[in-house]
Amino acid sequence: MARWRDHLGIPIHVQPKHFPSSEALTAPCIIAIRETMGDQPAIKLAHAVLKAVWQRELNPGDPATLAMLIKECGLDSDSLMQLGSDPKWTERREADTKAALARGVFGAPSYVIGDDIFWGQDRLAFVERRLARG
């Protein structure tokens, strides 16, 4: 990670204060947003959560911090925190995790295209080539 930080010139804490952070609040909120509002707002919040941990030394597992991150993404934190508290989103995450493990996914980020699994951001060139093949 230190090599990627230096190579890309991005601020990143190699050993952040709040890693690992609890995903009990963040994951259901992101899944709920994806399923009710679409991919783009969910991706925006997911990036904000990652930056909170790896760049800003914040704990997105804390409800007040997560609410702040949701607001920073231009979304209504009260309604989305309530939406994310529905147990069906946690159940969805558990089902998705089981399905990923059954497919052979073993880490994040992973990209599954057909029967091929690519793991790690440094494999994106291989993902691009695989997608180009159809």
Secondary structure, DSSP 4 states (H G I P E B T S, - for coil): -HHHHHHHT----SS-TT-SPP-TTHHHHHHHHHHHH-HHHHHHHHHHHHHHHHTS---TTSHHHHHHHHHHTTS-HHHHHHHHTSHHHHHHHHHHHHHHHHHT--SSSEEEETTEEEESGGGHHHHHHHHHH-
